[in-house]
Amino acid sequence: MLLLTCMGIVSSYTLIYIIAVLLLLCFVLVICLLVRKFKKITLRYRKIFSTYRQRLNDVKNTLIEEKQSVELHREELLAQAEHLLELNIELERLSLVASKTDTAVVIADEKGRFTWVNQGFVKLYGYSMGELISEVGKDIFAASNELNLKPMVDRAIELKQSLNYTSMVITKSGERKWVKTTLNPIYDDKGKIRQYIILQTDVSELKLINEKLRKLSLVASKTSNSVIIFNQEGEIDWVNEGFHKMYGYSRNEYIDKFGKTFKDFCIANNKIDSLNDVLKEKKSISFIFSFNDRFDICKWKQTSLTPISNDQDQLTNIIVVESDITLIKEAESKMQEQKEKADKLLLNILPEETAEELKSKGKATPRLYRSVSVLFADIQDFTKLAENLTPEELVHDLQTYFSRFDEAVSHNFVEKIKTIGDAFLCVGGIPMRNKSHPFDAVLVGLHLQRIIKELGKDREERGQRAWQLRVGIHTGPVVAGVVGQQKMTYDIWGDTVNIAKRIESACIPGMVNVSYSTHEIIKDFFECEHRGKVLAKHKGHIDMYFVHRILPEFCENNDGITPNNYFKEMLARL
């Protein structure tokens, strides 16, 4: 019984287990079915989302393109707005010109009816537009008929051309005026007249001028000046008595020799390049020219060429008026010769820069130069040498020496200041400032010693005693310029000048003696010898150096004083 009971209990648990397993399997099955269904739904919605994403991208791209198009359209609108603004400004300016100009402006519509006149019209005629219509009619055809101009207006419209004419009008106040009129038909793209613009200018003054010219022609026939009139074809039409006096030719004789046209006249006067100015540009020109008359006498003339135009701006005549200015030119030539002589003399006394300042301002202001090289040269024992010479011989010898010295100075960009007896003073670095002045001054010193030696040999050959030269150079600041009002001379002042003189006095004849300041600049290019500190009067002991020659590597032909190209290039770069 117990066994049966246990078996029953076991069977019950087994059944429950089986049922639980079955329920679990059903649950799993349901879960699987739900998962499968969820996957299908997920896949379906994924496809839907993908489709919508693609559509969204397409919409996005479309929006980007539309945005770009809008930006482009915006830029076009801005450009159009700027263009319209420029057009408005231009229209404002044009309207200002049209309304405020003294030129009368009349606008008519396509049927020729007057629609607008400016203030210039009112100023010219004294009529308002209403008064104009009541006076001459409501359109240009009635007005042209009133003024006996209808055939000309009809022809201009028929040929689609602007019309220019000059006529006399009577203003509202009864004043008579000559008016130049331009009728401009304005056409549309189809060639139909859209409106008419009429411009009118008061040319009464020009008419008066033409009348004055007619009267002046009477004067031209009697004047001593030569007058030639060329006609509309450019041929000589008339000459006056003054022409015969100036050239010695009659009209026909002149034509036979030089030609009858205005071009021939220009060729004879070497003014062929002026043809366009006179014939096309209608400009008056004047020139001065030399010529030989019939008797081969050289003369100078001043010629004026004046083109004359009619009311239609067509060239009708060219008037040539010529004056004999031979006496004036001769006087000018003599004055120029005297001026050149005076300028040359002034340049021999003063540097060019100072001379120009003196001529332009009447004075020359002294200037400070912070660095120049002063050269003093002095002939040894000149007083004793001069005792054995007559005054004429002494002046001749000094002229010979100092002329050669001047050549050496001018070839080395050094300015000669003056000579004092047998002393010679020059300076580098003025009036044109430069950095090569110590080299220039030393080269001059070496040249002066060579000149002295060359001339000394000539003197010895003549049985005379050779002269010897001391040269001193110092670099420093000076003041240079012209002082005083009478017998002005260009001079230099400063302690640099005094030191240069002391260095020259301490020099041995035949040598070039330089100071420490000069030596420090030129030492790498010249063969120098240090003398030590030498006592100078009132200056104490000064470092001095003898300069013997240019270093061989910088010398052209080993003469010691001719620089080679490298040396010259170095100086040019300073």
MISE-731325 format. One line per field, with one value per residue (C-alpha): residue in one letter; z, x, y negated; chain. Coordinates in steps of 0.02 Angstrom, whole numbers. Each point is the difference from the previous one (the first is absolute). Layout:
aa (A,...) .
z (Z,...) .
x (X,...) .
y (Y,...) .
ch (A,...) .
This chain:
aa (M,L,L,L,T,C,M,G,I,V,S,S,Y,T,L,I,Y,I,I,A,V,L,L,L,L,C,F,V,L,V,I,C,L,L,V,R,K,F,K,K,I,T,L,R,Y,R,K,I,F,S,T,Y,R,Q,R,L,N,D,V,K,N,T,L,I,E,E,K,Q,S,V,E,L,H,R,E,E,L,L,A,Q,A,E,H,L,L,E,L,N,I,E,L,E,R,L,S,L,V,A,S,K,T,D,T,A,V,V,I,A,D,E,K,G,R,F,T,W,V,N,Q,G,F,V,K,L,Y,G,Y,S,M,G,E,L,I,S,E,V,G,K,D,I,F,A,A,S,N,E,L,N,L,K,P,M,V,D,R,A,I,E,L,K,Q,S,L,N,Y,T,S,M,V,I,T,K,S,G,E,R,K,W,V,K,T,T,L,N,P,I,Y,D,D,K,G,K,I,R,Q,Y,I,I,L,Q,T,D,V,S,E,L,K,L,I,N,E,K,L,R,K,L,S,L,V,A,S,K,T,S,N,S,V,I,I,F,N,Q,E,G,E,I,D,W,V,N,E,G,F,H,K,M,Y,G,Y,S,R,N,E,Y,I,D,K,F,G,K,T,F,K,D,F,C,I,A,N,N,K,I,D,S,L,N,D,V,L,K,E,K,K,S,I,S,F,I,F,S,F,N,D,R,F,D,I,C,K,W,K,Q,T,S,L,T,P,I,S,N,D,Q,D,Q,L,T,N,I,I,V,V,E,S,D,I,T,L,I,K,E,A,E,S,K,M,Q,E,Q,K,E,K,A,D,K,L,L,L,N,I,L,P,E,E,T,A,E,E,L,K,S,K,G,K,A,T,P,R,L,Y,R,S,V,S,V,L,F,A,D,I,Q,D,F,T,K,L,A,E,N,L,T,P,E,E,L,V,H,D,L,Q,T,Y,F,S,R,F,D,E,A,V,S,H,N,F,V,E,K,I,K,T,I,G,D,A,F,L,C,V,G,G,I,P,M,R,N,K,S,H,P,F,D,A,V,L,V,G,L,H,L,Q,R,I,I,K,E,L,G,K,D,R,E,E,R,G,Q,R,A,W,Q,L,R,V,G,I,H,T,G,P,V,V,A,G,V,V,G,Q,Q,K,M,T,Y,D,I,W,G,D,T,V,N,I,A,K,R,I,E,S,A,C,I,P,G,M,V,N,V,S,Y,S,T,H,E,I,I,K,D,F,F,E,C,E,H,R,G,K,V,L,A,K,H,K,G,H,I,D,M,Y,F,V,H,R,I,L,P,E,F,C,E,N,N,D,G,I,T,P,N,N,Y,F,K,E,M,L,A,R,L) .
z (0,43,-160,-99,86,-38,-179,-10,70,-123,-146,54,3,-167,-74,72,-67,-171,2,56,-139,-125,62,-10,-177,-47,78,-93,-159,28,36,-160,-98,77,-35,-180,-16,81,-120,-148,70,39,-176,-75,101,-35,-185,29,102,-135,-131,104,37,-187,-29,138,-79,-167,80,90,-163,-86,140,-15,-187,25,133,-122,-134,120,47,-184,-35,150,-69,-169,83,98,-161,-87,147,-9,-188,22,133,-121,-136,118,46,-184,-40,141,-70,-177,58,95,-157,-108,119,56,-154,-101,-157,-45,2,-77,2,-116,-8,-146,-92,23,134,126,172,101,-2,124,88,-134,-128,110,27,-187,-66,152,-42,107,-89,-9,-75,-123,-61,-20,-92,-126,11,98,-91,-90,-171,33,75,-148,-120,99,-15,-184,48,-37,-154,101,146,-115,-84,168,57,-166,3,188,28,122,-70,35,-54,54,-4,70,130,92,187,104,40,-185,4,-157,27,-109,57,-51,4,3,-32,58,-41,128,-65,86,-37,-147,-81,41,68,187,33,-57,97,-57,64,-31,39,-9,-130,-13,70,-137,-131,72,-3,-184,-36,93,-102,-159,62,54,-176,-53,128,-55,-175,66,143,-12,59,-131,-20,-102,-18,-56,-69,37,-121,95,-139,15,-32,47,65,57,-34,160,-77,-149,117,110,-134,-151,-106,-82,32,-163,22,174,-68,-139,124,152,-57,18,136,188,8,-111,118,151,-90,-42,185,67,83,-91,170,35,-145,105,138,-122,-129,108,179,-58,125,-17,12,6,-33,-34,-154,-98,-189,-146,-104,-188,19,109,155,158,101,150,3,128,-83,62,-90,35,-73,-38,0,-57,95,-48,80,-172,-32,-120,15,81,42,17,84,3,83,-40,166,-71,104,157,-30,-30,163,90,-73,63,170,7,-44,139,120,-44,26,168,52,-53,99,150,-8,-4,165,87,0,-116,142,90,-162,-40,176,-14,-169,56,178,-7,142,45,177,80,38,126,-70,136,-96,-135,-42,-9,-102,20,-120,18,-100,106,23,-127,67,-38,-170,-46,37,-157,-115,-84,37,-175,20,173,-62,-152,108,125,-143,-71,166,59,-169,12,182,-57,-124,135,115,-131,-49,178,56,115,12,-15,129,-34,-20,124,-74,-24,108,-80,96,-56,89,-38,50,-43,-66,-49,153,-25,101,-119,40,102,-147,-124,100,20,-187,-35,120,-90,-169,60,53,-170,-89,106,-45,-186,-5,110,-132,-130,113,33,-187,-19,139,127,174,13,113,138,75,173,7,158,13,146,11,108,3,-83,-41,-184,-94,-57,118,-33,-141,-103,-84,70,3,50,156,143,187,152,104,-135,-116,134,36,-187,-11,150,-77,-162,95,87,-166,-80,-177,-134,117,35,187,72,172,103,-49,-186,22,88,-154,-140,84,-82,-176,13,55,155,122,180,54,180,92,-77,87,-90,39,121,-21,104,-59,-144,-72,-180,-143,-166,-148,-128,-131,-38,52,-152,-1,-24,-125,-188,-70,155,-6,175,-38,-132,79,-88,-37,166,93,-103,32,185,-4,-98,133,145) .
x (0,139,86,-153,-14,183,-20,-153,96,143,-120,-78,171,46,-160,29,178,-59,-132,131,117,-140,-47,182,14,-158,70,163,-95,-105,157,80,-154,-3,186,-23,-150,99,145,-118,-80,173,62,-155,14,188,-39,-131,125,133,-123,-46,185,37,-147,60,175,-79,-102,156,100,-146,-6,189,-16,-147,99,146,-120,-77,174,45,-164,30,172,-79,-132,135,99,-157,-37,176,-17,-169,76,140,-129,-102,155,44,-179,5,161,-68,-161,102,103,-155,-96,140,112,-4,-29,-186,-74,-170,-76,-142,-96,-6,-123,111,-109,96,-2,139,123,139,51,131,-140,-93,162,39,-174,-92,-147,-77,-57,-180,57,111,-150,-106,140,64,-123,-21,130,166,-82,-102,154,110,-133,-9,190,6,99,-131,90,160,-93,-97,161,87,-146,-6,187,-3,141,33,-27,112,-44,24,-140,-45,-139,-93,-20,-152,82,27,189,75,115,92,-35,83,-127,28,-154,26,-135,5,-47,-56,61,-120,63,-152,17,-31,34,97,134,40,156,25,151,18,138,-29,175,76,-95,70,174,-19,-56,152,110,-73,47,171,31,3,136,93,20,90,103,188,-23,-13,-177,-44,-179,-32,-172,-114,98,160,76,76,-143,76,159,27,136,88,25,92,111,44,33,41,-115,-164,-141,30,189,-19,-120,121,142,-86,-172,-176,-78,0,92,138,12,19,133,98,-6,37,-172,-78,-43,-117,-117,-118,-12,-50,-105,-90,12,-21,130,101,188,150,184,163,101,151,-8,92,-93,11,168,69,-1,-27,-148,-100,-190,-136,-145,-179,-117,-185,-139,-167,-163,-177,-163,-2,173,77,175,-11,168,170,78,189,71,189,110,182,92,177,58,-77,85,167,-20,-51,150,118,-84,15,186,27,-101,102,160,-63,-56,167,92,-111,31,187,-22,-136,-59,-147,-124,49,-1,-178,-58,82,-85,-173,-3,128,98,81,-22,157,-22,73,88,31,137,115,184,99,162,131,149,143,161,156,105,-106,51,183,-41,-103,146,91,-151,-76,-185,-44,101,-74,-180,37,73,-142,-125,86,1,-173,-81,68,-60,-176,-4,48,-136,-139,42,-19,-167,85,-52,136,-26,137,184,89,167,88,-125,-135,-159,-129,-126,-90,-181,-73,-110,-68,14,83,92,148,76,151,50,-29,105,145,-3,9,148,95,-39,63,166,18,-38,131,130,-41,10,156,92,-43,66,162,24,-12,128,-128,-32,-140,-146,-53,-173,-69,-175,-106,-172,-121,-179,-133,-147,1,-120,0,-84,5,4,-7,-81,147,139,-79,102,-40,97,7,20,30,135,16,74,125,55,22,113,103,17,60,127,66,19,167,14,-47,-115,-187,-34,-170,-79,-60,-183,43,118,-133,-113,128,128,-60,28,159,178,20,142,-37,105,-57,-65,69,-7,-114,-4,-141,-70,117,58,-99,11,61,30,91,-97,123,-111,-153,25,55,-159,-103,114,-30,179,112,31,-72,-130,-117,-139,-59,-182,-22,56,-120,-145,37,-9,-163,-80,42) .
y (0,-114,50,-43,-164,-42,50,-113,-143,31,10,-165,-87,75,-63,-173,3,51,-134,-127,54,-12,-171,-52,65,-94,-156,21,33,-155,-100,64,-43,-173,-25,54,-114,-142,27,-8,-158,-73,40,-76,-159,-7,0,-133,-104,23,-59,-152,-36,1,-115,-114,-6,-40,-137,-64,-5,-86,-129,-29,-26,-117,-95,-20,-55,-125,-66,-17,-86,-112,-49,-35,-108,-94,-27,-61,-114,-73,-22,-84,-113,-49,-31,-107,-101,-19,-51,-128,-72,-2,-81,-129,-38,-5,-114,-116,-18,-162,103,1,176,40,175,53,165,122,-114,-151,-81,-105,82,-84,-145,-37,-159,-31,-18,-123,-97,-3,-48,-65,115,137,160,-63,-164,96,102,-154,-91,130,145,158,108,-10,7,-156,-84,45,-62,-162,-18,55,156,135,74,22,79,118,55,32,109,92,40,34,-123,-141,-174,-151,-175,-180,-127,-169,-4,-136,23,-47,-167,-36,33,76,149,124,178,162,143,188,109,181,131,143,173,161,176,15,-159,-103,-176,-2,-184,-153,-93,-177,-91,-185,-109,-188,-36,-186,-32,109,-98,-161,76,46,-177,-65,116,-73,-172,61,63,-182,-31,158,-68,-154,71,26,179,136,69,155,64,179,41,148,110,-39,-107,-174,-120,-167,-82,-180,-127,51,174,-76,-103,148,132,-108,111,-35,125,93,1,75,132,47,23,78,59,-68,109,-15,166,-72,-148,116,102,-158,-47,175,7,147,76,-147,37,108,-132,-136,96,129,-61,-181,-61,-159,22,-115,30,-90,48,-62,-18,-78,-130,-22,-87,143,-108,102,-62,56,-3,34,89,24,122,-28,112,-86,101,-41,24,184,21,24,-66,-146,-89,7,-167,-11,-155,-17,-131,-35,24,6,-150,75,169,-84,-96,161,91,-135,3,190,-10,-126,108,155,-97,-64,176,73,-133,30,188,-35,-93,101,182,30,33,-160,-101,58,-44,-171,-33,58,-72,-139,80,165,66,76,186,120,155,129,93,-68,18,-162,-4,-136,-7,-122,-27,21,-161,-92,-171,34,75,-154,-117,60,-19,-151,-30,60,161,29,-18,109,140,-7,4,154,93,-48,38,178,6,-52,145,125,-69,4,180,64,-81,-125,-183,-133,-136,-128,-38,-113,-49,166,96,108,47,128,113,163,29,-171,-70,173,111,170,132,19,-171,66,112,-141,-123,124,39,-188,-16,140,-81,-169,77,85,-167,-89,133,-8,-190,6,101,-132,-137,94,26,-190,-23,-56,65,126,-42,117,20,41,77,19,82,8,68,-82,-124,-172,-141,-50,-140,-180,-149,-185,-98,-61,103,157,159,178,49,125,-27,106,85,134,-133,-55,179,36,-153,60,174,-79,-106,157,93,41,-75,126,99,13,-18,53,-4,148,-30,7,149,106,-12,26,116,162,-69,-103,35,-107,-35,-48,-150,4,-150,-160,-168,-124,-184,-42,178,105,171,75,176,-18,121,-11,71,69,78,108,181,105,106,-158,-87,0,-13,6,-188,-10,-135,75,106,157,46,90,-156,-107,120,-7,-190,6,112,-117) .
ch (A,A,A,A,A,A,A,A,A,A,A,A,A,A,A,A,A,A,A,A,A,A,A,A,A,A,A,A,A,A,A,A,A,A,A,A,A,A,A,A,A,A,A,A,A,A,A,A,A,A,A,A,A,A,A,A,A,A,A,A,A,A,A,A,A,A,A,A,A,A,A,A,A,A,A,A,A,A,A,A,A,A,A,A,A,A,A,A,A,A,A,A,A,A,A,A,A,A,A,A,A,A,A,A,A,A,A,A,A,A,A,A,A,A,A,A,A,A,A,A,A,A,A,A,A,A,A,A,A,A,A,A,A,A,A,A,A,A,A,A,A,A,A,A,A,A,A,A,A,A,A,A,A,A,A,A,A,A,A,A,A,A,A,A,A,A,A,A,A,A,A,A,A,A,A,A,A,A,A,A,A,A,A,A,A,A,A,A,A,A,A,A,A,A,A,A,A,A,A,A,A,A,A,A,A,A,A,A,A,A,A,A,A,A,A,A,A,A,A,A,A,A,A,A,A,A,A,A,A,A,A,A,A,A,A,A,A,A,A,A,A,A,A,A,A,A,A,A,A,A,A,A,A,A,A,A,A,A,A,A,A,A,A,A,A,A,A,A,A,A,A,A,A,A,A,A,A,A,A,A,A,A,A,A,A,A,A,A,A,A,A,A,A,A,A,A,A,A,A,A,A,A,A,A,A,A,A,A,A,A,A,A,A,A,A,A,A,A,A,A,A,A,A,A,A,A,A,A,A,A,A,A,A,A,A,A,A,A,A,A,A,A,A,A,A,A,A,A,A,A,A,A,A,A,A,A,A,A,A,A,A,A,A,A,A,A,A,A,A,A,A,A,A,A,A,A,A,A,A,A,A,A,A,A,A,A,A,A,A,A,A,A,A,A,A,A,A,A,A,A,A,A,A,A,A,A,A,A,A,A,A,A,A,A,A,A,A,A,A,A,A,A,A,A,A,A,A,A,A,A,A,A,A,A,A,A,A,A,A,A,A,A,A,A,A,A,A,A,A,A,A,A,A,A,A,A,A,A,A,A,A,A,A,A,A,A,A,A,A,A,A,A,A,A,A,A,A,A,A,A,A,A,A,A,A,A,A,A,A,A,A,A,A,A,A,A,A,A,A,A,A,A,A,A,A,A,A,A,A,A,A,A,A,A,A,A,A,A,A,A,A,A,A,A,A,A,A,A,A,A,A,A,A,A,A,A,A,A,A,A,A,A,A,A,A,A,A,A,A,A,A,A,A,A,A,A,A,A,A,A,A,A,A,A,A,A,A,A,A,A,A,A,A,A) .
